[in-house]
Amino acid sequence: MQRGIHASSAKPRVSKAICEAPVADGGIFLLLTPSQWQIAVIVGLVLALAPFLLYYDISAGIGVALFVLGVVIVHLRYASRFILPFPHIVLAISILQYVLGAWLSHFYPATLPLYDIGPFLPRYLGYATWVVIAGAIGWSLGIAKLRPPRRILLQPTLKLLFCLDLLILLGFAGMSVSSFVKQGNLAFVFILIGSLRYLGVFGRMLCGGSDWAWRLAIILLIEILFSTKYAMFHNLILWILWSVALWVFIYRPSWRVILTAIAAAFLILLPMNQAKWNLRMNIFGDEHSSAVESKLSSFEKSGLWLSLLAQSVLATVSGHLEDEFISDTATRYNQGWIIARVMQHVPAEEPYAMGETLKDAFISAVVPRMFYSDKVITGGKMNMERYAGIYLNESTSMNLGYAGEMYANFGYWGGIFGCGIYALSFGLLFRAICIRAFVAPLWWAVMPYVGFAALKAEDDIVGVVNWTSKACFVMVAIIYLFPPIRSALFPRSQKSHSI
């Protein structure tokens, strides 16, 4: 009998991370005890004050963002006993791209004037800091007063494991077809189907045993092959983050392991960008291009990228990095220069959108294109031209990000409030899935699938909402077509939990 499969008379395997989680009582606030909150505040203050001399003459907002980041890291460590650390990763990414990237760019200015925030940096950082705070409040409200149960049993059956493996195979099929489909809407459908491979392998992770490890390794290796085809690695990074999030939730690693992983993640940012830059130069002849076919096979491109990545890691660890490369990397991870352009372009050159892009996002989520021919196309080209005054060619992909888009709609304080509502909306979705997952743990595997795009701080809102809504429709189909998955997600014996 396979590992993780149990006869009906045998005691089911229980995930350590789930069965040992204590019941939250009146002494716990936002899933942490008072003593844990003290640690979070201390770590936040240390992280904020340690580099004080490097930002005191730029903006105090940098210190506030560093404080929030410290609290997020500690909260992740303790709250991951109860929930998947989805909000933590979202906040960490927004702090990196909205604040830390802009801060680094101050010391390593962009080589092109277009990307340089310049003297507008303090005003921009004021807005970005409030966006981070609003996001933290929105996500906190989403998980407020959650009451995880003391003990949740995972009882995988042969049929359930078989269905999860079918999802992996279905995902591979969809992934393969999507690379050949040229029509945008149809290609997106197959991309959604292709992403079911992660739903399957994450479900396997929740079922216990070690069979999930080699499956996930194969999936990520194939992800590398597809990423190197056009030297686009965003999806690979995000799926790795989701994999790590689920691993942290299930196995509850020690502080040392978590801090090592965080340090490694920040350390790998520079080498990954340099390796991508060098890969594009090698196969396309242009570091900004990703739409030109090359004669190299996917395997050859992957091997080349891994070789370049190893060289970049060695150069980073040894400190042999050129200022120009650091500047380019800071620009890549700095969403702030785009938002700063929006803040200077709107309303001086373009009036506030007053919710127009949000209306487009809602229509995109609920109305098929066949019924609405003027439905907005995701990708950022139109919004970048209209609200940032930047004209993009067909091979360049940039976007306002939700912070830039909210400013384009409602201005400074209205944009900040809008970012808080945006975070709260996804926080409530996460809360709903948490409540289901407390009684049916397979729901934890659903969250990465439907919330995949919500990790991004640089995409347009219509793209994020479109992915989330369409992924929910696909999940409805999966629940209907696979009875074992339906039974695992909606077990007959359920206890009610406070919302």
Residue pairs with C-beta under 8 A, 6 or more apart in sequence:
1 7
2 158
2 161
2 209
2 211
3 208
3 209
3 210
3 211
4 13
4 156
4 161
4 207
4 208
4 209
4 211
5 156
5 157
5 158
5 161
6 12
6 13
6 155
6 156
12 153
12 154
12 155
12 156
13 154
13 156
13 207
13 208
13 209
14 151
14 153
14 154
14 208
15 154
15 206
15 208
15 250
15 441
16 250
16 251
16 252
17 80
17 81
17 249
17 250
17 251
17 252
18 151
18 152
18 154
18 250
18 441
19 151
19 152
19 153
20 81
20 252
21 81
21 82
21 148
21 149
21 150
22 150
23 147
23 148
23 149
23 150
24 31
24 82
24 146
24 147
24 148
27 33
27 34
29 37
30 75
30 79
30 140
30 143
30 144
31 75
31 78
31 79
31 82
31 83
31 143
31 146
31 148
32 40
32 75
32 78
32 79
33 78
36 74
36 78
39 74
40 70
40 71
40 74
40 75
41 71
43 70
43 71
43 73
43 74
44 66
44 67
44 68
44 69
44 70
44 71
44 74
45 67
45 70
46 70
47 66
47 67
47 69
47 70
48 63
48 64
48 66
48 67
48 70
49 63
51 66
52 63
55 62
55 63
55 103
58 103
58 106
58 121
58 122
58 125
59 121
59 122
59 125
59 126
59 129
61 99
61 125
61 126
61 128
61 129
61 130
62 99
62 100
62 103
62 125
62 129
64 129
64 132
64 133
65 95
65 98
65 99
65 100
65 128
65 129
65 132
68 91
68 95
68 132
68 133
68 136
69 91
69 92
69 95
72 88
72 91
72 92
72 95
72 136
73 88
73 92
73 258
73 262
75 88
76 85
76 88
76 248
76 258
77 255
77 258
79 85
79 88
79 143
80 88
80 248
80 249
80 252
81 252
82 146
82 148
83 143
83 146
83 148
83 249
83 434
84 245
84 246
84 249
84 434
84 437
84 444
84 447
84 448
85 245
85 248
85 249
86 245
86 430
86 447
86 448
86 451
86 454
86 455
87 139
87 142
87 143
87 427
87 430
89 241
89 245
89 455
90 135
90 139
90 423
90 426
90 454
90 455
90 457
91 132
91 135
91 136
91 139
93 455
93 456
93 457
94 131
94 132
94 135
94 403
94 457
95 132
96 333
96 457
97 333
97 334
97 335
97 336
97 401
97 457
97 458
98 128
98 131
98 132
98 335
98 336
98 339
98 401
98 403
98 457
99 125
99 128
99 129
99 132
99 336
100 333
101 330
101 331
101 333
101 334
101 335
101 336
102 117
102 121
102 124
102 125
102 128
102 334
102 336
102 337
102 340
103 125
104 326
104 330
104 333
104 334
105 115
105 116
105 117
105 327
105 330
105 331
105 334
105 336
105 337
106 117
106 121
108 323
108 326
108 327
108 330
109 116
109 327
110 116
110 327
110 328
110 330
110 331
110 337
111 324
111 327
111 328
111 331
114 337
114 390
115 331
115 334
115 337
116 337
117 124
117 336
117 337
117 340
120 340
120 343
120 344
121 336
121 340
123 343
124 336
124 339
124 340
124 343
125 336
127 339
127 343
127 403
127 407
127 412
127 415
127 416
128 336
128 339
128 403
130 416
131 403
131 406
131 415
131 416
131 419
134 416
134 417
134 419
134 420
134 423
135 419
135 420
135 422
135 423
136 423
137 420
137 423
137 424
138 419
138 420
138 421
138 422
138 423
138 424
138 425
138 426
138 427
139 423
139 424
139 426
139 427
139 430
140 427
141 424
141 427
142 423
142 424
142 426
142 427
142 428
142 430
142 431
143 427
143 430
143 431
143 434
145 498
146 431
146 434
146 435
146 498
147 497
147 498
148 438
149 438
149 439
149 495
149 497
152 438
152 439
152 441
154 206
154 207
154 208
154 441
156 207
156 208
156 488
157 484
159 483
159 484
160 203
160 207
160 484
160 485
160 487
160 488
161 204
161 207
162 484
163 482
163 484
163 485
164 199
164 200
164 201
164 203
164 204
164 207
164 485
165 200
165 204
166 200
166 482
167 196
167 197
167 199
167 200
167 203
167 478
167 482
168 196
168 197
168 200
168 201
168 215
168 219
169 197
170 193
170 196
170 197
170 200
171 193
171 194
171 195
171 196
171 197
171 198
171 199
171 200
171 219
172 194
172 197
172 222
173 193
173 194
174 190
174 191
174 192
174 193
174 194
174 195
174 196
175 190
175 191
175 194
175 197
175 222
175 226
176 194
177 190
177 193
177 194
178 187
178 190
178 191
178 193
178 194
179 226
179 229
181 187
181 190
184 377
185 369
188 470
189 470
192 467
192 470
192 471
192 474
193 474
195 449
195 452
195 471
196 449
196 474
196 478
197 219
198 219
198 239
198 242
198 243
198 448
198 449
199 445
199 446
199 448
199 449
199 478
200 215
201 212
201 215
201 216
201 219
202 242
202 243
202 246
202 444
202 445
202 448
202 449
203 442
203 445
203 485
204 211
204 212
204 215
205 212
205 216
205 246
205 247
205 250
205 445
206 246
206 250
206 441
206 442
206 444
206 445
216 243
220 236
220 239
220 240
220 243
223 235
223 236
223 239
224 236
224 302
224 305
224 306
225 298
225 299
225 301
225 302
226 298
227 233
227 235
227 236
228 279
228 298
228 301
228 302
228 304
228 305
229 298
229 301
230 290
230 291
231 276
231 279
231 280
231 283
231 284
231 290
231 301
231 305
232 290
233 272
233 276
234 456
237 272
238 452
238 455
238 456
239 452
241 455
242 448
242 452
242 455
244 261
245 448
246 444
246 445
246 448
247 253
248 258
249 444
253 261
267 313
267 316
267 317
268 313
269 329
269 333
270 312
270 316
270 321
270 325
270 326
270 329
271 309
271 312
271 313
271 315
271 316
272 309
272 312
273 328
273 329
273 332
273 333
274 308
274 312
274 315
274 325
274 329
275 305
275 308
275 309
275 311
275 312
276 305
277 287
277 325
277 328
278 308
278 312
279 301
279 304
279 305
279 308
280 286
280 287
280 288
280 289
280 290
281 287
282 304
282 308
283 294
283 296
283 301
283 304
284 290
284 292
284 294
285 292
286 292
288 395
288 396
289 395
290 395
290 397
291 394
291 395
292 395
294 301
296 304
315 321
331 337
335 401
335 403
335 404
335 457
335 458
338 384
338 388
338 390
338 398
338 399
338 400
338 401
338 404
338 458
339 400
339 401
339 403
339 404
339 407
341 388
341 389
341 390
342 387
342 388
342 400
342 404
342 407
342 408
343 407
343 412
345 387
345 388
345 389
346 352
346 353
346 387
346 407
346 408
346 411
347 411
349 389
350 386
350 387
350 389
350 408
352 408
352 409
352 410
352 411
353 387
353 408
353 409
354 409
354 410
355 409
355 410
356 409
357 376
357 383
357 405
357 408
357 409
357 460
357 461
357 462
358 409
358 461
360 375
360 376
360 462
361 376
361 460
361 461
361 462
361 464
361 465
361 466
362 465
363 372
363 375
363 376
364 375
364 376
364 378
364 462
364 465
364 466
364 469
365 465
365 466
365 468
365 469
365 470
366 469
367 375
369 375
376 382
376 462
378 459
378 460
378 462
378 463
378 466
379 397
379 399
379 460
379 463
380 392
380 397
380 398
380 399
380 400
380 459
380 460
381 392
383 399
383 400
383 405
383 408
383 460
384 390
384 391
384 392
384 398
384 399
384 400
385 391
385 392
387 400
387 404
387 405
387 408
388 400
388 404
390 398
392 398
398 458
399 458
399 459
399 460
399 463
400 408
400 460
401 457
401 458
401 459
401 460
402 419
402 422
402 457
402 459
402 460
402 461
402 464
403 415
403 419
403 457
405 460
405 461
406 414
406 415
406 416
406 418
406 419
406 422
407 415
408 415
409 415
409 418
410 417
410 418
422 461
426 451
426 454
426 468
429 450
429 451
429 468
430 447
430 451
431 499
433 443
433 444
433 446
433 447
433 450
434 443
435 497
435 499
436 443
436 489
437 443
437 444
437 447
438 497
439 491
439 494
439 495
439 497
440 488
440 489
440 490
440 491
440 494
442 485
442 488
442 489
443 489
446 475
446 489
449 471
449 475
450 468
450 471
450 472
450 475
451 468
452 467
452 471
453 459
453 463
453 464
453 467
453 468
454 464
454 468
456 464
478 485
479 485
479 486
479 489
479 490
480 486
